[in-house]
């Protein structure tokens, strides 16, 4: 059990392959975000078959949005950021999804 002095940490470090070209979206607020997916091999697959996870990445800063838009499918990238749960109102009610909000992004 963590001590009362333990600080909460939300920190993500991912190295993986770009799954598809990045897409820029302009939100109703006027803010721009670039989203793309990273494919990461599982370090401990449950079987002998190769297993991967596909993770959603959101890029908000203008400098990193430009970098993300230049990524190509299959490129290996490194992302540092924080895990975020996004909520929105959909046709069937409130919906949500998890994303990594990137604070650093680089090609390897």
C-alpha positions in Angstrom: 0.0 0.0 0.0 1.5 3.4 -1.0 2.3 5.8 1.8 0.3 9.0 2.1 3.3 11.0 0.9 3.4 9.0 -2.4 2.8 11.3 -5.4 0.4 10.2 -8.1 2.0 9.8 -11.5 0.4 9.7 -14.9 3.4 9.0 -17.3 3.4 7.0 -20.5 6.4 6.0 -22.6 5.7 4.0 -25.8 7.9 2.8 -28.6 6.0 1.3 -31.6 5.2 1.5 -35.3 2.8 4.0 -36.8 -0.3 2.1 -37.7 -1.8 4.6 -40.2 -1.2 8.2 -41.3 -2.0 10.9 -38.8 -5.3 12.9 -39.2 -5.8 16.5 -38.1 -9.2 17.4 -36.6 -10.6 20.8 -35.9 -12.9 20.6 -32.9 -16.1 22.6 -32.4 -14.1 24.8 -30.0 -11.8 25.7 -32.9 -8.8 23.8 -31.3 -6.8 21.5 -33.6 -5.6 18.0 -32.6 -3.7 15.4 -34.6 -4.5 11.8 -33.9 -2.8 8.6 -35.0 -2.3 5.0 -33.8 0.8 3.2 -32.7 1.1 -0.6 -32.9 3.1 -2.1 -30.0 4.1 -5.7 -29.7 3.1 -7.3 -26.3 6.1 -8.2 -24.2 4.4 -11.2 -22.7 1.9 -12.7 -25.2 -0.6 -15.2 -23.8 0.3 -17.7 -26.6 3.1 -18.3 -29.0 1.2 -16.3 -31.6 2.3 -12.7 -32.0 0.1 -10.2 -30.1 -0.1 -6.5 -30.4 -1.9 -3.5 -28.9 -3.1 -0.6 -30.9 -2.9 2.7 -29.0 -4.5 6.0 -29.8 -2.2 9.1 -29.7 -3.5 12.7 -29.5 -1.1 15.6 -30.3 -2.2 19.1 -29.3 0.9 21.4 -29.5 1.4 23.0 -32.9 5.1 21.9 -33.1 4.2 18.3 -32.4 1.1 18.3 -34.7 3.3 19.2 -37.6 5.7 16.4 -36.8 2.9 13.9 -36.4 1.4 14.8 -39.8 4.8 13.9 -41.4 4.8 10.4 -40.0 4.4 7.4 -42.3 2.8 4.1 -41.7 5.3 1.6 -40.4 7.8 4.2 -39.0 9.1 3.5 -35.5 8.4 6.3 -33.1 8.8 7.1 -29.4 6.1 8.9 -27.5 6.1 10.4 -24.0 2.9 11.6 -22.6 0.0 11.1 -20.2 -3.0 8.8 -20.4 -6.4 10.6 -20.8 -10.0 9.5 -21.0 -12.0 11.6 -23.5 -15.8 12.0 -23.2 -18.3 13.3 -25.7 -22.0 13.2 -26.4 -22.8 10.7 -29.1 -26.1 9.7 -30.8 -26.6 7.0 -28.1 -25.5 9.0 -25.1 -22.2 9.7 -23.5 -19.2 7.9 -25.1 -15.6 7.7 -24.1 -12.2 6.4 -25.2 -8.7 6.3 -23.8 -5.8 8.2 -25.5 -2.2 9.0 -24.9 -1.8 12.8 -24.9 1.7 13.2 -26.4 4.1 15.8 -24.8 7.1 14.5 -26.8 7.3 12.7 -30.2 10.3 11.5 -32.2 11.2 9.1 -35.0 13.6 6.4 -34.1 
